[in-house]
Amino acid sequence: MNEGVKTAVRTVNLFEAFSRRKGPMTLTQISESLSAPISSCHGLVRTLIGMGYLYTSEQTRAIYPTKRLLDIAQTIAAHDPVLESVVPVLEDLRDSSNETVMLGRRQGDVILYLDVIEGTQTVRYSAGVGEMKPLHSSAIGKAFLGRLEAGERAAQVARLELDRHTPNTIVERATLEADLGDGAAVGYFITRGENVVDVMGLATTAEIFGDVFGIGIAAPLSRMESDVSTQSVRLLAARDRLEALGGVL
């Protein structure tokens, strides 16, 4: 890893460390969190203070982020050309299903969550924007695999590493291919505790603004399993609404 990439990764890891800690850190604590030399962390912190992203307490010397990163992130999110149009549909799906709704894109061999709108139930599936999920064990991942032609789908399944994430993860290639075929036949794909134990997901893909996105609903398996037919109708209706947006960004 070259120095520029290392610095970029370390910067992101620094803010994630603050998020996990939920409080200020000393330079020593930052060094421990990043598994990096204090000298390197000192240079990074000094640069970010100079740019207005961090500040220090004169009394304790503790370091904490300012709201500058939040302001920038909010501005970026507010003008995302996809989310501006898609989020109202996702929110309607959340409201009708009462469950957590996800929007994802395929990035190589993983699914990246672009948005997560949590359900209204007290006990619900929770995930974070930016989380990455495997293709073979996530509902949106299956949806991306399932939309491929049979030959290409088989080739993709043959090369994937089918890691076992739970006791329910499908790790036999023939079984996964059959499962994807079943999903392709009905237009939506299911995971039953395959990526997160006791969580069931339904997902499909939608062509929006000339690109392909995955949309999914996830909930505790015990609640979702008895309501698959109703939830799948809601999911496919949301897909149709998204595809009706048309156009190219």
N, C-alpha and C positions, 0 to 999 in steps of 0.2 A: 504494500500500500504506500503510494507516494505521500509526501508531507502535506500537500494540499488536501488530498482526500482524507488523510488522518485528522487534520484540523477540523474539516467539515463534520466528520463523524463525531469527533470529540465535542464539538459545539452543540450538536443535536443531543448527544448523550447528557451533556450538562443540564440542559433544560428539562430533559426527561427525569434526571436525578432530582431536580427541584420538585417536579410534579409528584414523584414517589414520596419524597420526604415531607412535603407540605409544610415547609418551614425553612428558615435561613440555614446556611452552612458556613463553616469556616473553611479556609483554604485547605487545611488538613483533611477535613471531611470531604471536600470536593475531590481531592487527590485520591482518597480511598474509594469514593463512589465511581470514579472514572478509571481506577487502576492505572493511574498515570503519575509521573514524577511531579512533585510540588512545583518545580521550576517551570515545567510546561503549563501547568494549570495556572500559575501566576501570570504568565504571559497571556493566556487566553482570557482570564478574568480581567486583566488590565485593559485589554483591547475592547472587551464588551462593555466595561464601565465607560471607556472613552466614547463609545458609540451610543451610550444611553440605554443599554439593555440590562445592565446590572447596577446595583448601588451597594455601598457598604455602610455599616454603622460605625460611627467614630468611637463609640464606647466599647463595643464588643468585637469589632472588626468582622462581624458576621456579614455574609453576602447574600443578596436576594435579587430576583429579577424585578425590573420596573414593569409598568403596564405597556411599554412600547411594543413588545412582541404581540401582546393581545390586540392592541389597536391595529397593527399591521395585518394580523390574522383575520380579524373581523372584516376589514376592508376587502381583503382578498376573497373571503368566503361570500361576502355580500354581492360580489360581482362575478362569481363563477357562472359562466354562461349556461352550463348544463344544469347546475343545481337550482338556478333561478326558475327554470321551467319545470324541473322534475320534482322538486320538493313538495309542492302542493299536492301532486298525485300521490306521493309516498305518504304524506300526512293523512290524506283521505283513506288510504289503505290501512294505515295504523289505526285510524279511528273506527273503521268498519270491522277490522279483525280483532281489535283490542290487544294486538301482539306487536312485538318488535319487528320493524321493517328495515332491511338493509339494501343499499345500492352498492354494487361492486363492479370492478373491471378486472379482466384477466391481465396479469403482468407476468409473462413467462409461465412458470409452473405454479403460480400462486394466484389467489384472488385478493385484491386490495379493496378494503371497504372505503368507499368515498363518502358515504353518509350512513348514519345509524339513527333511526328515530325510535326511541324506546317505547314499548307498549305501556298501556295504562294499568295493567295488573300489578298487584303488590309483589307477587312472585313472577318474575319475567326473565327472559334472556337478555343479557347485557353484553355489549361489545363496544369497542372504540373505533372511531374513524382512524384510518391508517393501519389497522390490524390486517395481517395477512393470513389467509386460510389455504389449506392444501386443496388442490383440484379434486382429488379422489374422495375426500371425506367431508367436504362442505357442499351444501345444497347448490349454492351459486357456482361452485367449481364443477359440479356434475352437469349443471345446466349448460356451461360453456363446452364441456366435452360432448354432451348429448346433441348439441346443435350441428356437430360435424357430420359429414357423410360417413357411412359405415366403415369404409376402408380407412379413411383418415383417423376416425375415432379409434379403430383397432390399433393403428400404428402408435397413436398417442398413448393409449393404455399400456401398450407393450413396452414403452420406454420409461414410463413414470416409475418413480420409487414409491411403492405403496406402503408407506410407513403406517404402523398401527398406533393410533392415537387413543383409542379406547378399546375395550373388548369387542365392541360392535363394529369397528372399522372393517370395511371390506378390503381384504388384502389379496384375494384370489382374482386374477385377471379375468378369467372367464365369468366369474360371478359379477364382477364390476361391469363388464360389457353387457351382460344380460340386464343388469339393473339400469344401465344407461338406455338400453333399447326400450325397456318398459316406460321410462320417463319420456323418451322421444315420441312414443305412441300416444301419450295423453297430453303432452305439451308442458309438463312440469316435472320436477325432480325432487326426490325425497331423501333426507338423511334421518336415520333413527338412532340417535345417540352415537353417531360414528365419529364426530369430531369433538363434541362435548357430551359427556355422559348425561343421560336424562333430558337431552334437548333434541327436539325434532324440528327439521327445517323443510320448507317448501320453496322452490325457486324456479324461475324461468329467465329467459333472456328477452331483451327488447332492442330493436334497432331504433336509436334516437339520434336525430341530427346526423345521420350517415355513419354512426358508430354503434357498436354493440355493448350493452350494459346488462348486468345481471340484477334482478330484483328478487328479494326473498323475504319470507316470513319465518320467524323462529319463536319457539315457545317451549315450555316444559312438555316433555313427551306425553305424559299422562293426560294433559289437557288437549293437546293438538291432535293426538291419534284418534280421538272420537269425533273430530270436527274437520277431517281432511277434505271431504267433498265440498263443504261450504267455503272453507278457506281457499281451496284451489280455484273456485269460481271467482272469488274476490281478487286473487292474485292475477288470474288471466285477464280479468276485466281491467285491472290497473295496467297490465302490459299493453292491452289494446289502446288505452288512453295515451300511454306514453308514445306508442308508435304513431298515433294520429297527430302528434306534434309536428312530424314531418320536417322537411328542410335540412339544410346543412349549416352549421355554425360558421 
